Amino acid sequence: MNTTGINTSSRIPPYQREYCSWLYENKILSKIWDSDCLQSLMTFGNHKKLINACVEEIYPHQKALQTGATFGSQIAAVAERLGIYGELDIVDISPTQTRRIRNKYRFLYPSINCIKKDALDKPTRKYDIIICYMLLHEMPIPTKAKLINLLLSCMAPGGKVVFIDYHKPAWWNPLKWIIKPFNRLYQPFAENMWQTEIKDFVVNGGQFEWKKITYFGKMYQKLVVKRKETLY
């Protein structure tokens, strides 16, 4: 695994230190959380479905960017889909999480380049596919808006951005009454995903094509974004 390009000057944002460091900077809890069984439990059995929804948007040999070092087998599934000639850059601000990903995958998937830096630092190149997997709900609105617009600016010609995240549950979904108090205690920014569509954060959203699919009584969503072709 390539470990170059590490930005050691990056610092964990205050909101992440406040609400996420109990997990992301704890090596023992991170190891426990890095389990497909636990991730399936946390998503009411939808872990594999969401991974498959992400992977079906990927083609072999693409250059891919993912924001955030996820738990479970999501990264492995993306790397498998990209194949040995694909490239996968993963950016994460947490030194504990970048170290975990390097140790876990350095011999299995040499094409993975795990970089410690803020996701809001603009990449130096364009990507065929950009993945934002279960990350937006952890961010306050200003950070969320900045990241969404940044990622859309990093698409190569013909590329796409794939967002997998929470969505406002259908009115009849009884689990919303469990999720809402949990979010207010542990994920205070997650309810923003219920109140605002991802595309509403985008400047000049008319330049893009939007395709949204929801899952599990609308509790989760996949949003695929492509730049509209310009006809001359």
GROMACS elastic network, one bead per residue, 0.5 to 0.9 nm:
[ bonds ]
;  ai    aj funct       b0    kb
    1   102     6  0.68553   500
    1   105     6  0.74758   500
    1   107     6  0.70148   500
    1   108     6  0.87741   500
    1   109     6  0.69695   500
    1   111     6  0.63625   500
    1   112     6  0.58306   500
    1   113     6  0.60051   500
    1   114     6  0.78567   500
    2     5     6  0.87043   500
    2   102     6  0.87779   500
    2   106     6  0.80708   500
    2   110     6  0.70408   500
    2   111     6  0.75296   500
    2   112     6  0.69759   500
    2   113     6  0.50772   500
    2   114     6  0.73185   500
    2   115     6  0.89226   500
    3     6     6  0.68292   500
    3   102     6  0.80370   500
    3   113     6  0.62035   500
    3   114     6  0.63876   500
    3   115     6  0.67771   500
    4   113     6  0.78455   500
    4   114     6  0.85028   500
    4   115     6  0.74130   500
    5   113     6  0.88105   500
    5   114     6  0.88173   500
    5   115     6  0.63006   500
    5   116     6  0.80758   500
    5   117     6  0.88949   500
    6     9     6  0.88869   500
    6   114     6  0.83142   500
    6   115     6  0.51783   500
    6   116     6  0.52039   500
    6   117     6  0.66904   500
    7    10     6  0.58871   500
    7    93     6  0.89947   500
    7   115     6  0.73944   500
    7   116     6  0.57660   500
    7   117     6  0.52464   500
    7   118     6  0.83954   500
    8    11     6  0.81735   500
    8   116     6  0.70847   500
    8   117     6  0.73947   500
    9   117     6  0.80934   500
   10    93     6  0.67590   500
   10   116     6  0.75602   500
   10   117     6  0.55110   500
   10   118     6  0.61925   500
   11    14     6  0.89480   500
   11    93     6  0.69080   500
   11    94     6  0.83440   500
   11   117     6  0.80509   500
   11   118     6  0.76054   500
   12    15     6  0.84384   500
   12    16     6  0.65252   500
   12    17     6  0.64856   500
   12    21     6  0.89967   500
   12    93     6  0.59528   500
   12    94     6  0.66628   500
   12   118     6  0.78570   500
   13    16     6  0.53921   500
   13    17     6  0.63721   500
   13    18     6  0.87543   500
   13    93     6  0.84778   500
   13   118     6  0.86723   500
   14    17     6  0.50811   500
   14    18     6  0.61129   500
   14    19     6  0.87136   500
   15    18     6  0.50784   500
   15    19     6  0.61668   500
   15    20     6  0.78588   500
   15   138     6  0.87514   500
   15   139     6  0.76106   500
   15   140     6  0.77088   500
   16    19     6  0.53556   500
   16    20     6  0.50165   500
   16    21     6  0.62666   500
   16   138     6  0.79001   500
   16   139     6  0.79886   500
   17    20     6  0.58390   500
   17    22     6  0.79680   500
   17    25     6  0.89058   500
   18    21     6  0.66826   500
   18    22     6  0.83131   500
   19    22     6  0.72384   500
   19    23     6  0.88519   500
   19   138     6  0.85001   500
   19   186     6  0.69971   500
   19   187     6  0.72352   500
   19   188     6  0.83194   500
   20    23     6  0.57541   500
   20    24     6  0.60610   500
   20    25     6  0.80930   500
   20   138     6  0.82200   500
   20   186     6  0.86446   500
   20   187     6  0.86211   500
   21    25     6  0.50049   500
   21    26     6  0.72137   500
   21    94     6  0.87326   500
   22    25     6  0.62111   500
   22    26     6  0.61660   500
   22    29     6  0.83529   500
   23    26     6  0.52715   500
   23    27     6  0.79925   500
   23    28     6  0.87119   500
   23    29     6  0.59091   500
   23    30     6  0.60924   500
   23    33     6  0.84509   500
   24    27     6  0.75826   500
   24    29     6  0.79247   500
   24    30     6  0.62441   500
   24    94     6  0.69432   500
   24    95     6  0.89187   500
   24    96     6  0.67211   500
   24    97     6  0.64658   500
   25    29     6  0.85613   500
   25    30     6  0.76887   500
   25    94     6  0.70517   500
   25    95     6  0.77185   500
   25    96     6  0.55082   500
   25    97     6  0.74078   500
   26    29     6  0.55002   500
   26    30     6  0.59885   500
   26    31     6  0.86094   500
   26    96     6  0.74803   500
   27    30     6  0.51017   500
   27    31     6  0.61829   500
   27    32     6  0.87525   500
   27    96     6  0.68257   500
   27    97     6  0.85168   500
   27   100     6  0.84104   500
   28    31     6  0.52193   500
   28    32     6  0.64182   500
   28    33     6  0.86848   500
   29    32     6  0.50220   500
   29    33     6  0.59933   500
   29    34     6  0.84770   500
   30    34     6  0.60233   500
   30    71     6  0.80685   500
   30    96     6  0.85719   500
   30    97     6  0.79629   500
   30   100     6  0.84357   500
   31    34     6  0.51547   500
   31    35     6  0.77671   500
   31    71     6  0.88462   500
   31   100     6  0.84404   500
   32    35     6  0.64810   500
   32    38     6  0.81647   500
   33    36     6  0.83995   500
   33    38     6  0.64780   500
   33    39     6  0.72182   500
   33    71     6  0.65339   500
   33    72     6  0.76454   500
   34    37     6  0.89285   500
   34    38     6  0.77311   500
   34    39     6  0.77114   500
   34    70     6  0.81762   500
   34    73     6  0.82304   500
   35    38     6  0.53403   500
   35    39     6  0.61531   500
   35    40     6  0.84977   500
   35    71     6  0.67704   500
   35    73     6  0.78050   500
   36    40     6  0.58838   500
   36    41     6  0.84736   500
   36    47     6  0.73944   500
   36    48     6  0.82802   500
   36    71     6  0.77658   500
   36    73     6  0.65060   500
   36    74     6  0.89354   500
   37    40     6  0.51198   500
   37    41     6  0.62876   500
   37    42     6  0.87500   500
   37    45     6  0.88396   500
   37    47     6  0.87090   500
   37    72     6  0.82642   500
   38    42     6  0.61848   500
   38    43     6  0.86793   500
   38    72     6  0.83991   500
   39    42     6  0.50169   500
   39    43     6  0.62461   500
   39    44     6  0.85977   500
   39    45     6  0.81473   500
   39    46     6  0.85745   500
   39    47     6  0.60796   500
   39    71     6  0.74814   500
   39    72     6  0.66826   500
   40    43     6  0.52003   500
   40    44     6  0.60567   500
   40    46     6  0.59792   500
   40    48     6  0.73349   500
   41    44     6  0.51799   500
   41    45     6  0.57796   500
   41    46     6  0.82837   500
   41    47     6  0.81092   500
   42    45     6  0.75724   500
   42    46     6  0.85770   500
   42    47     6  0.81693   500
   43    46     6  0.52293   500
   43    47     6  0.58731   500
   44    47     6  0.78010   500
   44   216     6  0.87694   500
   45    48     6  0.76315   500
   45    49     6  0.81779   500
   46    49     6  0.51115   500
   46    50     6  0.60949   500
   46    51     6  0.86079   500
   46   215     6  0.84066   500
   46   216     6  0.76638   500
   46   220     6  0.88864   500
   47    50     6  0.54045   500
   47    51     6  0.63377   500
   47    52     6  0.87427   500
   47    72     6  0.88405   500
   47    74     6  0.87462   500
   48    51     6  0.50076   500
   48    52     6  0.60639   500
   48    53     6  0.84684   500
   48    73     6  0.87280   500
   48    74     6  0.83379   500
   49    52     6  0.51447   500
   49    53     6  0.61066   500
   49    54     6  0.87006   500
   49   215     6  0.86943   500
   50    54     6  0.62986   500
   50    55     6  0.86793   500
   50    74     6  0.89119   500
   50   164     6  0.73032   500
   50   165     6  0.89788   500
   50   215     6  0.84130   500
   50   220     6  0.82574   500
   50   221     6  0.85556   500
   50   222     6  0.81271   500
   51    54     6  0.51560   500
   51    55     6  0.61553   500
   51    56     6  0.86727   500
   51    73     6  0.82393   500
   51    74     6  0.57537   500
   51    75     6  0.89642   500
   51    77     6  0.74015   500
   51    78     6  0.84404   500
   51   133     6  0.89692   500
   51   164     6  0.88403   500
   52    55     6  0.50122   500
   52    56     6  0.60374   500
   52    57     6  0.88838   500
   52    74     6  0.87909   500
   52    77     6  0.82413   500
   53    56     6  0.56020   500
   53    57     6  0.72546   500
   53   164     6  0.83767   500
   53   222     6  0.72484   500
   54    57     6  0.57815   500
   54    58     6  0.74321   500
   54    74     6  0.87859   500
   54    78     6  0.80829   500
   54   131     6  0.79230   500
   54   133     6  0.82379   500
   54   162     6  0.70508   500
   54   163     6  0.82483   500
   54   164     6  0.71808   500
   54   222     6  0.76171   500
   55    58     6  0.53516   500
   55    59     6  0.84095   500
   55    74     6  0.87098   500
   55    77     6  0.69285   500
   55    78     6  0.59210   500
   55    81     6  0.68316   500
   56    59     6  0.78915   500
   56    81     6  0.86200   500
   57   129     6  0.83440   500
   57   160     6  0.86630   500
   57   162     6  0.76863   500
   57   224     6  0.83286   500
   58    62     6  0.75907   500
   58    64     6  0.86734   500
   58    78     6  0.76711   500
   58    81     6  0.67702   500
   58    82     6  0.70483   500
   58   128     6  0.89668   500
   58   129     6  0.70743   500
   59    62     6  0.61452   500
   59    81     6  0.67596   500
   59    82     6  0.62308   500
   59    83     6  0.89278   500
   59    86     6  0.89303   500
   59   129     6  0.88621   500
   60    80     6  0.86203   500
   60    81     6  0.58089   500
   60    83     6  0.56197   500
   60    84     6  0.85135   500
   60    85     6  0.75942   500
   60    86     6  0.63029   500
   61    81     6  0.84541   500
   61    82     6  0.51966   500
   61    83     6  0.60806   500
   61    84     6  0.73308   500
   61    87     6  0.70878   500
   62    82     6  0.61458   500
   62    83     6  0.86881   500
   62    85     6  0.78397   500
   62    86     6  0.50034   500
   62    87     6  0.64608   500
   62    88     6  0.83764   500
   62   127     6  0.79639   500
   62   128     6  0.58716   500
   62   129     6  0.71655   500
   63    82     6  0.81556   500
   63    86     6  0.58482   500
   63    88     6  0.62399   500
   63    89     6  0.80968   500
   63   126     6  0.83846   500
   63   127     6  0.53752   500
   63   128     6  0.53266   500
   63   129     6  0.66312   500
   63   130     6  0.86840   500
   64    78     6  0.89930   500
   64    82     6  0.82517   500
   64    86     6  0.77283   500
   64    87     6  0.59214   500
   64    89     6  0.62253   500
   64    90     6  0.85371   500
   64   127     6  0.55896   500
   64   128     6  0.59814   500
   64   130     6  0.56322   500
   64   131     6  0.75364   500
   65    87     6  0.83152   500
   65    88     6  0.57542   500
   65    90     6  0.59492   500
   65    91     6  0.78275   500
   65   126     6  0.89702   500
   65   127     6  0.64995   500
   65   128     6  0.83295   500
   65   129     6  0.65251   500
   65   131     6  0.61309   500
   65   132     6  0.85944   500
   66    69     6  0.79045   500
   66    75     6  0.87915   500
   66    88     6  0.73104   500
   66    89     6  0.62219   500
   66    91     6  0.65102   500
   66    92     6  0.89281   500
   66   129     6  0.86160   500
   66   130     6  0.58160   500
   66   132     6  0.59483   500
   66   133     6  0.76104   500
   67    70     6  0.89508   500
   67    89     6  0.84942   500
   67    90     6  0.59089   500
   67    91     6  0.51965   500
   67    92     6  0.64514   500
   67   119     6  0.60683   500
   67   130     6  0.80363   500
   67   131     6  0.65194   500
   67   132     6  0.54220   500
   67   133     6  0.73029   500
   67   135     6  0.76706   500
   68    90     6  0.65628   500
   68    91     6  0.57607   500
   68    93     6  0.80272   500
   68    97     6  0.87327   500
   68   119     6  0.77386   500
   68   132     6  0.73515   500
   68   133     6  0.73457   500
   68   134     6  0.85081   500
   68   135     6  0.68132   500
   69    75     6  0.78154   500
   69    90     6  0.67143   500
   69    91     6  0.71454   500
   69    92     6  0.60222   500
   69    94     6  0.87260   500
   69    97     6  0.62535   500
   69    98     6  0.68952   500
   69   100     6  0.87045   500
   69   101     6  0.69766   500
   69   114     6  0.84796   500
   70    73     6  0.82550   500
   70    74     6  0.67745   500
   70    75     6  0.68644   500
   70    97     6  0.85282   500
   70   101     6  0.87775   500
   70   133     6  0.75906   500
   70   134     6  0.81249   500
   70   135     6  0.88653   500
   71    74     6  0.70110   500
   71    75     6  0.80214   500
   72    75     6  0.77267   500
   72    76     6  0.84539   500
   73    76     6  0.51876   500
   73    77     6  0.61301   500
   73    78     6  0.87648   500
   74    77     6  0.51726   500
   74    78     6  0.64216   500
   74    79     6  0.87844   500
   74   133     6  0.89092   500
   75    78     6  0.51506   500
   75    79     6  0.61976   500
   75    80     6  0.85811   500
   75    90     6  0.89979   500
   75   101     6  0.89288   500
   76    79     6  0.50674   500
   76    80     6  0.60440   500
   76    81     6  0.85718   500
   76   105     6  0.79974   500
   76   108     6  0.88472   500
   76   109     6  0.80829   500
   77    80     6  0.51414   500
   77    81     6  0.62419   500
   77    82     6  0.87343   500
   78    81     6  0.51548   500
   78    82     6  0.62637   500
   78    83     6  0.87487   500
   78    88     6  0.82200   500
   79    82     6  0.51380   500
   79    83     6  0.62806   500
   79    84     6  0.82363   500
   79    86     6  0.77376   500
   79    87     6  0.80056   500
   79    88     6  0.68667   500
   79   109     6  0.69263   500
   79   111     6  0.78326   500
   79   112     6  0.73903   500
   80    83     6  0.52501   500
   80    84     6  0.79892   500
   80   109     6  0.83333   500
   81    86     6  0.84917   500
   82    85     6  0.71272   500
   82    87     6  0.70597   500
   82    88     6  0.79104   500
   83    86     6  0.53617   500
   83    87     6  0.83339   500
   83   111     6  0.86705   500
   84    87     6  0.80372   500
   84   109     6  0.79460   500
   84   110     6  0.83699   500
   84   111     6  0.68906   500
   85   111     6  0.77481   500
   86   111     6  0.68639   500
   87   111     6  0.53086   500
   87   112     6  0.64279   500
   87   113     6  0.78409   500
   88   111     6  0.62472   500
   88   113     6  0.61552   500
   88   114     6  0.82711   500
   89   111     6  0.83984   500
   89   112     6  0.59806   500
   89   114     6  0.59265   500
   89   115     6  0.72035   500
   90    98     6  0.84820   500
   90   112     6  0.72913   500
   90   113     6  0.61614   500
   90   115     6  0.60009   500
   90   116     6  0.84513   500
   91    98     6  0.79058   500
   91   113     6  0.84822   500
   91   114     6  0.60072   500
   91   116     6  0.58242   500
   91   117     6  0.59517   500
   91   118     6  0.70799   500
   91   119     6  0.61349   500
   92    95     6  0.78234   500
   92    97     6  0.71814   500
   92    98     6  0.63444   500
   92   114     6  0.77570   500
   92   115     6  0.64910   500
   92   116     6  0.52066   500
   92   117     6  0.56216   500
   92   118     6  0.62355   500
   92   119     6  0.64933   500
   93    96     6  0.89806   500
   93    97     6  0.81113   500
   93    98     6  0.77738   500
   93   115     6  0.82546   500
   93   116     6  0.52148   500
   93   119     6  0.71764   500
   94    97     6  0.52939   500
   94    98     6  0.62352   500
   94    99     6  0.85314   500
   94   116     6  0.67311   500
   94   117     6  0.79765   500
   94   118     6  0.87470   500
   95    98     6  0.52355   500
   95    99     6  0.60177   500
   95   100     6  0.84913   500
   95   116     6  0.64707   500
   96    99     6  0.52386   500
   96   100     6  0.61627   500
   96   101     6  0.88182   500
   97   101     6  0.62397   500
   97   102     6  0.86397   500
   97   116     6  0.87851   500
   98   101     6  0.52236   500
   98   102     6  0.62414   500
   98   103     6  0.86385   500
   98   114     6  0.61454   500
   98   115     6  0.68078   500
   98   116     6  0.61268   500
   99   102     6  0.51953   500
   99   103     6  0.61329   500
   99   104     6  0.84705   500
   99   114     6  0.84309   500
   99   116     6  0.88717   500
  100   103     6  0.52859   500
  100   104     6  0.60168   500
  100   105     6  0.86014   500
  101   104     6  0.50741   500
  101   105     6  0.59969   500
  101   106     6  0.78232   500
  101   114     6  0.70388   500
  102   105     6  0.55084   500
  102   106     6  0.52379   500
  102   107     6  0.88239   500
  102   112     6  0.83361   500
  102   113     6  0.82204   500
  102   114     6  0.65369   500
  103   106     6  0.58774   500
  103   107     6  0.82608   500
  104   107     6  0.78618   500
  104   108     6  0.79392   500
  105   108     6  0.50226   500
  105   109     6  0.55233   500
  105   110     6  0.74446   500
  105   112     6  0.75754   500
  106   109     6  0.57942   500
  106   110     6  0.55572   500
  106   111     6  0.85152   500
  106   112     6  0.74030   500
  106   113     6  0.88592   500
  107   110     6  0.61364   500
  109   112     6  0.58361   500
  110   113     6  0.77350   500
  117   120     6  0.83894   500
  117   121     6  0.71368   500
  118   121     6  0.55078   500
  118   122     6  0.89046   500
  119   122     6  0.75611   500
  119   123     6  0.87714   500
  119   147     6  0.71383   500
  120   123     6  0.87685   500
  120   143     6  0.82079   500
  120   146     6  0.71637   500
  120   147     6  0.58276   500
  120   150     6  0.71046   500
  120   151     6  0.87900   500
  121   150     6  0.86838   500
  122   125     6  0.87236   500
  122   150     6  0.69490   500
  122   151     6  0.84336   500
  122   154     6  0.80438   500
  123   126     6  0.74275   500
  123   154     6  0.73163   500
  124   154     6  0.88697   500
  125   154     6  0.72327   500
  125   155     6  0.89872   500
  125   156     6  0.84664   500
  126   129     6  0.89539   500
  126   153     6  0.83667   500
  126   155     6  0.54154   500
  126   157     6  0.84930   500
  126   159     6  0.88560   500
  127   130     6  0.64838   500
  127   154     6  0.62803   500
  127   155     6  0.52095   500
  127   156     6  0.50354   500
  127   157     6  0.86206   500
  127   159     6  0.68099   500
  127   160     6  0.83634   500
  128   154     6  0.88746   500
  128   155     6  0.61725   500
  128   156     6  0.53169   500
  128   157     6  0.75648   500
  128   158     6  0.71453   500
  128   160     6  0.64807   500
  128   161     6  0.85406   500
  129   155     6  0.69265   500
  129   156     6  0.79877   500
  129   159     6  0.55450   500
  129   160     6  0.50617   500
  129   161     6  0.57566   500
  129   162     6  0.74727   500
  130   151     6  0.70811   500
  130   152     6  0.84962   500
  130   154     6  0.79999   500
  130   155     6  0.72516   500
  130   159     6  0.81230   500
  130   160     6  0.64211   500
  130   162     6  0.61318   500
  130   163     6  0.85103   500
  131   151     6  0.88362   500
  131   160     6  0.87649   500
  131   161     6  0.59766   500
  131   163     6  0.61825   500
  131   164     6  0.79655   500
  132   135     6  0.62598   500
  132   136     6  0.75395   500
  132   148     6  0.88548   500
  132   151     6  0.86447   500
  132   161     6  0.76713   500
  132   162     6  0.61924   500
  132   164     6  0.63700   500
  132   165     6  0.82251   500
  133   136     6  0.79270   500
  133   162     6  0.78564   500
  133   163     6  0.59425   500
  133   165     6  0.63891   500
  134   137     6  0.67595   500
  134   138     6  0.80459   500
  134   163     6  0.77380   500
  134   164     6  0.56092   500
  134   166     6  0.72894   500
  135   138     6  0.56294   500
  135   139     6  0.72881   500
  135   163     6  0.87522   500
  135   164     6  0.81778   500
  135   165     6  0.70082   500
  136   139     6  0.54790   500
  136   140     6  0.83774   500
  136   141     6  0.89705   500
  136   143     6  0.87594   500
  136   144     6  0.59150   500
  136   147     6  0.84370   500
  136   148     6  0.85096   500
  136   163     6  0.84930   500
  136   164     6  0.87370   500
  136   165     6  0.68903   500
  136   166     6  0.85336   500
  136   189     6  0.85822   500
  136   190     6  0.78945   500
  136   193     6  0.80171   500
  137   140     6  0.79575   500
  137   144     6  0.81761   500
  137   165     6  0.69680   500
  137   166     6  0.69197   500
  137   187     6  0.75588   500
  137   188     6  0.85424   500
  137   189     6  0.57207   500
  137   191     6  0.75359   500
  137   192     6  0.72003   500
  137   193     6  0.63500   500
  138   144     6  0.85902   500
  138   187     6  0.65022   500
  138   188     6  0.78116   500
  138   189     6  0.57744   500
  138   190     6  0.62133   500
  139   142     6  0.81066   500
  139   143     6  0.59859   500
  139   144     6  0.55343   500
  139   188     6  0.88925   500
  139   189     6  0.59630   500
  139   190     6  0.78408   500
  140   143     6  0.55780   500
  140   144     6  0.60381   500
  140   145     6  0.86930   500
  140   188     6  0.85154   500
  140   189     6  0.56124   500
  140   190     6  0.86803   500
  140   192     6  0.82787   500
  141   145     6  0.60851   500
  141   146     6  0.86241   500
  141   189     6  0.76680   500
  141   192     6  0.74678   500
  141   201     6  0.87856   500
  142   145     6  0.52495   500
  142   146     6  0.62972   500
  142   147     6  0.87293   500
  143   146     6  0.51505   500
  143   147     6  0.61576   500
  143   148     6  0.86227   500
  144   147     6  0.52725   500
  144   148     6  0.61915   500
  144   149     6  0.87173   500
  144   198     6  0.89735   500
  144   201     6  0.79976   500
  145   148     6  0.53081   500
  145   149     6  0.63145   500
  145   150     6  0.85394   500
  145   198     6  0.84601   500
  145   200     6  0.89415   500
  145   201     6  0.52280   500
  145   202     6  0.70055   500
  146   149     6  0.54212   500
  146   150     6  0.60404   500
  146   151     6  0.86591   500
  146   201     6  0.84173   500
  146   202     6  0.88061   500
  147   150     6  0.50003   500
  147   151     6  0.60945   500
  147   152     6  0.86153   500
  148   151     6  0.53489   500
  148   152     6  0.63886   500
  148   153     6  0.88514   500
  148   198     6  0.78568   500
  148   199     6  0.85612   500
  148   201     6  0.72612   500
  148   202     6  0.69244   500
  149   152     6  0.52064   500
  149   153     6  0.64058   500
  149   201     6  0.76612   500
  149   202     6  0.57940   500
  149   203     6  0.70146   500
  150   153     6  0.51926   500
  150   154     6  0.66425   500
  151   154     6  0.51903   500
  151   155     6  0.71370   500
  151   161     6  0.71545   500
  152   155     6  0.59328   500
  152   160     6  0.80371   500
  152   161     6  0.66568   500
  152   202     6  0.87073   500
  152   208     6  0.89658   500
  152   225     6  0.79025   500
  152   226     6  0.83233   500
  152   227     6  0.83076   500
  153   156     6  0.86652   500
  154   159     6  0.89264   500
  154   161     6  0.88967   500
  155   158     6  0.76440   500
  155   159     6  0.51841   500
  155   160     6  0.61590   500
  155   161     6  0.72002   500
  155   226     6  0.82550   500
  155   227     6  0.82001   500
  156   159     6  0.50413   500
  156   160     6  0.79662   500
  157   160     6  0.87856   500
  157   227     6  0.80996   500
  158   226     6  0.73219   500
  158   227     6  0.73483   500
  158   228     6  0.89834   500
  158   229     6  0.84277   500
  159   225     6  0.87194   500
  159   226     6  0.64581   500
  159   227     6  0.76897   500
  160   224     6  0.67313   500
  160   225     6  0.54683   500
  160   227     6  0.74766   500
  161   223     6  0.80630   500
  161   224     6  0.57701   500
  161   225     6  0.51306   500
  161   226     6  0.67300   500
  162   222     6  0.69002   500
  162   223     6  0.57938   500
  162   225     6  0.65056   500
  163   198     6  0.87075   500
  163   221     6  0.77871   500
  163   222     6  0.55888   500
  163   223     6  0.50559   500
  163   224     6  0.64583   500
  163   225     6  0.83244   500
  164   220     6  0.73927   500
  164   221     6  0.57512   500
  164   223     6  0.66270   500
  164   224     6  0.88904   500
  165   193     6  0.80939   500
  165   219     6  0.87735   500
  165   220     6  0.57443   500
  165   221     6  0.55910   500
  165   222     6  0.68339   500
  165   223     6  0.86261   500
  166   169     6  0.85622   500
  166   190     6  0.74662   500
  166   191     6  0.86878   500
  166   193     6  0.61643   500
  166   194     6  0.76453   500
  166   218     6  0.84674   500
  166   219     6  0.58803   500
  166   221     6  0.59771   500
  166   222     6  0.88590   500
  167   191     6  0.87546   500
  167   193     6  0.56584   500
  167   194     6  0.55227   500
  167   195     6  0.88290   500
  167   197     6  0.84240   500
  167   214     6  0.75504   500
  167   215     6  0.88257   500
  167   218     6  0.60988   500
  167   221     6  0.56044   500
  168   171     6  0.87228   500
  168   176     6  0.84449   500
  168   191     6  0.81024   500
  168   193     6  0.66228   500
  168   195     6  0.72605   500
  168   196     6  0.89408   500
  168   218     6  0.63130   500
  168   219     6  0.57749   500
  168   220     6  0.77229   500
  168   221     6  0.89345   500
  169   172     6  0.79761   500
  169   173     6  0.61145   500
  169   174     6  0.88136   500
  169   175     6  0.82055   500
  169   176     6  0.62728   500
  169   194     6  0.76155   500
  169   216     6  0.82786   500
  169   217     6  0.59520   500
  169   220     6  0.77209   500
  170   173     6  0.53233   500
  170   174     6  0.87978   500
  170   176     6  0.83641   500
  170   217     6  0.55948   500
  170   218     6  0.54721   500
  170   219     6  0.72442   500
  171   174     6  0.80544   500
  171   176     6  0.84070   500
  171   217     6  0.87751   500
  172   175     6  0.89614   500
  172   176     6  0.88041   500
  172   217     6  0.79668   500
  173   176     6  0.60980   500
  173   177     6  0.84760   500
  173   216     6  0.86073   500
  173   217     6  0.58842   500
  173   218     6  0.81652   500
  173   219     6  0.82062   500
  174   177     6  0.60659   500
  174   178     6  0.77668   500
  175   178     6  0.51697   500
  175   179     6  0.62368   500
  175   180     6  0.86195   500
  175   219     6  0.87028   500
  176   180     6  0.58508   500
  176   181     6  0.88693   500
  176   219     6  0.79886   500
  177   180     6  0.55796   500
  177   181     6  0.71111   500
  178   181     6  0.61759   500
  178   182     6  0.65344   500
  178   183     6  0.88688   500
  179   182     6  0.51265   500
  179   183     6  0.59843   500
  179   184     6  0.86215   500
  180   183     6  0.52501   500
  180   184     6  0.63282   500
  180   185     6  0.88206   500
  180   190     6  0.89376   500
  180   191     6  0.74691   500
  181   184     6  0.51081   500
  181   185     6  0.63142   500
  181   186     6  0.86751   500
  182   185     6  0.52833   500
  182   186     6  0.60466   500
  182   187     6  0.72775   500
  182   188     6  0.88963   500
  183   186     6  0.52163   500
  183   188     6  0.56034   500
  183   189     6  0.77265   500
  183   190     6  0.62121   500
  183   191     6  0.69945   500
  184   187     6  0.58648   500
  184   189     6  0.80022   500
  184   190     6  0.80551   500
  184   191     6  0.78154   500
  185   188     6  0.65384   500
  187   190     6  0.55314   500
  187   191     6  0.80980   500
  188   191     6  0.68640   500
  188   192     6  0.85381   500
  189   192     6  0.57103   500
  189   193     6  0.78864   500
  190   193     6  0.56778   500
  190   194     6  0.76030   500
  191   194     6  0.51510   500
  191   195     6  0.66608   500
  191   196     6  0.89481   500
  192   195     6  0.50774   500
  192   196     6  0.60505   500
  192   197     6  0.87636   500
  193   196     6  0.56561   500
  193   197     6  0.67649   500
  193   198     6  0.75599   500
  194   197     6  0.76427   500
  196   199     6  0.84004   500
  196   200     6  0.66719   500
  196   201     6  0.80904   500
  197   200     6  0.53579   500
  197   201     6  0.74661   500
  198   201     6  0.57652   500
  198   202     6  0.74797   500
  198   223     6  0.81773   500
  199   202     6  0.53125   500
  199   203     6  0.86969   500
  199   205     6  0.65858   500
  199   210     6  0.79859   500
  199   223     6  0.89742   500
  200   203     6  0.81489   500
  200   205     6  0.76255   500
  201   205     6  0.83819   500
  202   205     6  0.52695   500
  203   206     6  0.85556   500
  204   207     6  0.59625   500
  204   208     6  0.81845   500
  205   208     6  0.57817   500
  205   209     6  0.84202   500
  206   209     6  0.76416   500
  206   228     6  0.84729   500
  207   226     6  0.87266   500
  207   227     6  0.60635   500
  207   228     6  0.57550   500
  207   229     6  0.87736   500
  208   225     6  0.64411   500
  208   226     6  0.54719   500
  208   228     6  0.50600   500
  208   229     6  0.87825   500
  209   224     6  0.80823   500
  209   225     6  0.56280   500
  209   226     6  0.51261   500
  209   227     6  0.60255   500
  209   228     6  0.58882   500
  210   223     6  0.68600   500
  210   224     6  0.59215   500
  210   226     6  0.68578   500
  210   227     6  0.89929   500
  211   222     6  0.80412   500
  211   223     6  0.56259   500
  211   224     6  0.51443   500
  211   225     6  0.66011   500
  211   226     6  0.88033   500
  212   221     6  0.68171   500
  212   222     6  0.55912   500
  212   224     6  0.64163   500
  212   225     6  0.88388   500
  213   218     6  0.85770   500
  213   220     6  0.85280   500
  213   221     6  0.56590   500
  213   222     6  0.52343   500
  213   223     6  0.65771   500
  213   224     6  0.87237   500
  214   217     6  0.75046   500
  214   219     6  0.71119   500
  214   220     6  0.55943   500
  214   222     6  0.63158   500
  214   223     6  0.86444   500
  215   218     6  0.50189   500
  215   219     6  0.61577   500
  215   220     6  0.51489   500
  215   221     6  0.60729   500
  215   222     6  0.82858   500
  216   219     6  0.55965   500
  216   220     6  0.66032   500
  217   220     6  0.79517   500
  218   221     6  0.68824   500
  226   229     6  0.89122   500
  227   230     6  0.89689   500
